[in-house]
């Protein structure tokens, strides 16, 4: 399928301003929660917290381009955000939630790109992007509801299709990169990581080595070096729960919440999001559990139906926590940065304090 893809559209670059220094990044973190500091937020408290988090060695100006890759019956919409300076940069593929498209996760994508990563955002299956649209639900009227559609999209059959689509996209990406086409020439495919939220996190965990008994895995044309999973899906009733995570050898960071508000129609108990970490083998495995954070706060953007935090101060600090921890993890696992690894081991929990906890094994 990948060999038949062709690029049908490529947009102009959309530049983002350069950032440098801890204070500038702290202000950017506040801005990522809205057009300005959220009304009623304790700006002093937020800046003090953010300013002591993890910062990459450099902060880059960035630009985003949009492409459509099309085969006979399938069109793939992608967004690529990269540092404006010449590369190459490690590639981070971001897979959004059910109902989201390539515009999702802007806060996370911006953070990672400014830290020196080429960030590719895509929804492998168009049906996943349209999941909550009126047209996708109309034929179910009187028969089903949102929860049943979610269960379908999480099924093994659909996951197999999703992984095949991701494989096709990666093959086409490698082709563009090999021809030195801008901006794909700024990508280092030898250093590739994967991140996802909600359904995207579920997909990322399969790529990391989660192997249920009824799914045939796809071999990708690039090696995935590390995975970030924002609220990774798991079911306590799964008979394979003890075994399905045993093959996860690569570095994995799971980020979730201790709050009942993190539950969804697909995951009723917040502890389920922590189950994958509990069953993974030791070795560069991390679990960040943030205090009182609802499911929608992990989206890195505004999506229909996603909840927000009750207080603007908590909202901004949760964003800062996810940004610092995820960037440190990437720098440690992908760039092999010793300072980042040391921060995760020694400084992260002292910094988080009441905001959450970072576990590792």
C-alpha angles and dihedrals in degrees: 000000000000093000091060096053121112132185110245101174138021122180132215117266118269107208126211124205122263120254128201134175133019097278094052091050091048090056089048091053090054091049091051089068091061144322089300139356106313112260112262094018120140097240094185092053092047094049092048091051096043095045091061096050128098119292127189116239092252135026114211135201107241142202134199130215130185128216139178117211113194138190126181094285106007135067122193119201116204138177120202121196116187139163111272092230119086114275160142102225131179112267121240116188114204119202114194133213128278106286095025131108138199091298092065127111095025094160093054094040092051092048095050095044092051088052091058107274132124102230119202116191121193144145104224095207121045089210089064092054091050095044098116098034120119092242093054092051101039095083089055094057110137092007111064146002142218093282093056092050089051090052090052093051090051093052123119092243093056092042089057089053090047094053091048090052091049089050091053091050092050091051091052091046090054089051093052091046093050092057092054091240114170125278094009090064087073092065124099104205091186088071105048127155133177131220132179146168127218106329088008090056090050090053092046091054091056089053089049091058108278103149121185114190096247102053129088108213124225121231109228125215091233131050115246108220102187142359135216115198119192104201098346111212121240137155122220089210093058108119090212095053094111093050110030096080099043094096095056100117101153125085111280130186117194118191121191144133139261091220129106085225089073090070120106137185088272097044115037099178123054089216089068090072089060095048097086092057091049091056099041120103116253121264124096093347118145134182120192113194112190122201119253098344119152123220097258094056089074093061096087090221145032117295130169111268096011114131125225133216118276094235127042092220092056089045094055093044092050090052090049092049093052092046095050097043096045093047092048090049092051093047090050099043102034106025093032090228110176094202091056092049091050091049091053092049101042114012108035098077093043087054097044096049107152092001093075147294135269115212124190139181 
